[in-house]
Amino acid sequence: MIRHIAMFRFADDATPEQRQAAADGLRELPDLVPSIRGFEVAVTLGIEPNGADLCVAALFDDEEGWRAYIDHPDHRRVADTLIAPYRIERSTIQHAYPVE
């Protein structure tokens, strides 16, 4: 399996409603993207002021499943309309799961 982790930091002027919409949009994806095998969305507690604001961890059977997710129209909609306009930083990793 492959685990995909993406972390986002939002611009200071991103409103609480915009941040919540991004998290809510991500949480809809497991019902819309067939290749997702596991999916978690986390919102920061705000303890680390320079840390990420939003994180997603997703599981896929293989690279093909991950690519299907990345290219899926519903993922693109969330990424392009609910996250990208408000984020200032993005970091991702894809790794084998479980970790050896």
C-alpha positions, 0 to 999 in steps of 0.5 A: 500500500501507499500512504499519501500525506499532504500538509497545508499552511494557509495565508493569515487572511484565510478566514475560519470559514475558508479553512473549514470549507477546505477540511470539509471538502477533503472529508467528502472525498472518500465517498467520491474517489473509489481508489481511497482505502483509508482517509484522515483529515486533521486540523491543527490545534494551533500549538506550533505557530509555524506548523501546518494548518491542515493535513490529510493522510490517505491510503491507496493500494498502489501508485495507480490508485494514488494517481487516480485520486490526484487526477479525480475531478472531485479531488481537483475541485477541492484542491483547486477551489477550496485549498489552493486560493488560500494556502501559502505552503504545501508539502507532501510525501508518498511512502510505503505502508505500513512503514518498514 
